[in-house]
Amino acid sequence: MCTDILAKLEPTGYMENSISYSAIEDVQLLSWENAPKYCLQLTIPGGTVLLQAANSYLRDQWFHSLQWKKKIYKYKKVLSNPGRWEVVLKEIRTLVDMALTSPLQDDSIHQAPLEIVSKLLSENNNLTTQDHESIIVAIAPLLENNHPPPDLCEFFCKHCRERPRSMVVIEVFTPVVQRILKHNMDFGKCPRLRLFTQEYILALNELNAGMEVVKKFIHSMHGPTGQCPHPRVLPNLVAVCLAAIYSCYEEFINSRDNSPSLKEIRNGCQQQCDRKPNLPLRLLHTSPDLVSQEATLTESRLKPVIVTSNEIHVEVERNNTANQKMTANVGNDSEPNLIDCLMVSPTCSTMSIELSTQADRILGCYVEILKMLSDYDDWRPALASLLQPIPFPKEALAHEKFTKELKYVIQRFAEDPRQEVHSCLLSVRAGKDGWFQLYSPGGVACDDDGELFASMVHILMGSCYKTKKFLLSLAENKLGPCMLLALRGNQTMVEILCLMLEYNIIDNNDTQLQIISTLESTDVGKRMYEQLCDRQRELKELQRKGGPTRLTLPSKSTDADLARLLSSGSFGNLENLSLAFTNVTSACAEHLIKLPSLKQLNLWSTQFGDAGLRLLSEHLTMLQVLNLCETPVTDAGLLALSSMKSLCSLNMNSTKLSADTYEDLKAKLPNLKEVDVRYTEAW
């Protein structure tokens, strides 16, 4: 006869002998009179065990937890040896109901049934489509607040591929994918969630309305308002798009192990004999005759080479300029510039990559989604930031269809007036390529004679990139396209050429004369060049020695007042200028940089901002004293001051200076002796 045994505990708090959950036959709350307080009775083979808790709450927790464990073991056993699927389906529904009605609050309460079903599906591959859909519908309530486990994701992916038009995809998978996109924090830890999301979107694209259904889904993720309330949606969507696009070129990417590197492609990769046979990326000459002729070609002649990976065809042109660059880079082991590797020869007007029908369908779908994302104003800044590093494989950038379709997204960035958006067109750091280089004339993606290039230059010049560094980069790399577009009457390029002359960017006299001839060949160019000549005459008068050494503008003065004053005479001796408590802005920087002797500048309590500060840092390198107290400058502008090595006194009181920027400035300004950082983060 069974006897009641009070569980004996060791000093550590554990039972002397463990009891497996599978051995528990029954769990009951003791409710008769004189029963031990807060006790549970466990029925096991050979007797019963009493567990006494400290209070009723803990006792109830134990009771429900043990009940849950007991039932879970039961369902694991039943579903591990399925018989008739009607019975199995009934058991799954009962299991789901039990999980939904359990008073326990724990993630494992819902995850455990999903894992049991996931294991059941992975071990039984002979299920019919109807069985699949019935099981999916049965477990749907558990998926409302839980991510599906990896094996279940694999099962869902298979269903999306095999039955994309099934109503299960719309009715059951849609809320699951919506939850994944809203709450997932890292697809790297759960890649099958990303794969499931990817296959779900492709299934939507297979419906009759196609991309219209996908568009409605994207809109539902964004929401009806102008601001998406879920910050994780965009990064997750972009991650899915990038992974899908990557998969389209995976065959070629996987063949890179024995293929020429970017550096070898740029240098011609002549030493093929050192490679293993059957190269995935190998050099093929355009004709058999070229093989015998190549040995007699001189270094100065063009050597077009075709780099192919299965059906990839990319032509690389190496001319005198490229050879000079390579000579300059001898001994540099760093990875070469991507655009240099993919420069298109004039003899090769198109690049051809033959994707499979399936890959082409995937590529079209996900590039279209990137276009949709770029149409939302609130998403565009984050999207531009995510795409700034060009997170696509070089095979994609060599694919004409891809770069042509993606051009819409880049154009949206170029049209956005916000600096945080269009600044992402530039490279993420020095030495790396950006979209600006990729879509500029000579870049692998340029197919419009420089129209997008002109648009990008226009928005960048209208922002805060009217700087010597930016102009110098254009003069070194894109002077030809700039002159060609100016010759065709593009006003932005005419302005660029005028600024190059004004800032003395061009040293070569012949090049200067060629620029002047280009400007005088159009009406707009002739007018702007005449204005430049007038400004140069005024500048000579302004910088002529004479005039005051100190000048203070009255409070409330504006940019126009300062410009009018400086145009009234000579200020070549001006060393100390105070604009404190005036209404000047960053726009006045264009006038300040023309003062050759300026050493002390007071901008206290003005609206002078980051853009003006960047311009000052490039031109007024001899400035010694600068007061920025109570101005709207931020770290973005203050960091530019690191080039002003002559600064010995700097007031940044009540600005948005951060501690990190302050430490950086102290390290880079050796002559800095007096600094005021009160009421800033660095204080």
Secondary structure, 3 states (H helix, E strand, C coil): CCCEEECCECCCCCECCCCCHHHCCEEEECCCCCCCCCEEEEEECCEEEEEECCCHHHHHHHHHHHHHHHHHHHHHHHHHCCCCHHHHHHHHHHHHHHHHHCCCCCHHHHHHHHHHHHHHHHCCCCCCHHHHHHHHHHHHHHHCCCCCCHHHHHHHHHHHHHCCCCHHHHHHHHHHHHHHHHHCCCCCCCHHHHHHHHHHHHHHHCCCCCHHHHHHHHHHHHCCCCCCCCCCHHHHHHHHHHHHHHHHCHHHHHHHHHCCCHHHHHCCCCCHHHCCCCCCCEEECCCHHHHHHHHHCCCCCCCCEEEECCCEEEEECCCHHHHHHHHHCCCCCCCCCHHHHCCCCCCCCCCEECCCHHHHHHHHHHHHHHHHHHCCCCCHHHHHHHHCCCCCCHHHHCCHHHHHHHHHHHHHHHHCCCHHHHHHHCCCCCCCCCHHHHCCCCCCCCCCCCHHHHHHHHHHHHCCCCCHHHHHHHHHHCHHHHHHHHHCCCHHHHHHHHHHHHCCCCCCHHHHHHHHHHHCCCHHHHHHHHHHHHHHHHHHHHHCCCCCCEEECCCCCCHHHHHHHHCCCCCCCCCEEECCCCCCEHHHHHHHCCCCCCCEEECCCCECCHHHHHHHHHHCCCCCEEECCCCCCEHHHHHHHHHCCCCCEEECCCCECCHHHHHHHHHHCCCCCEEECCCCCCC
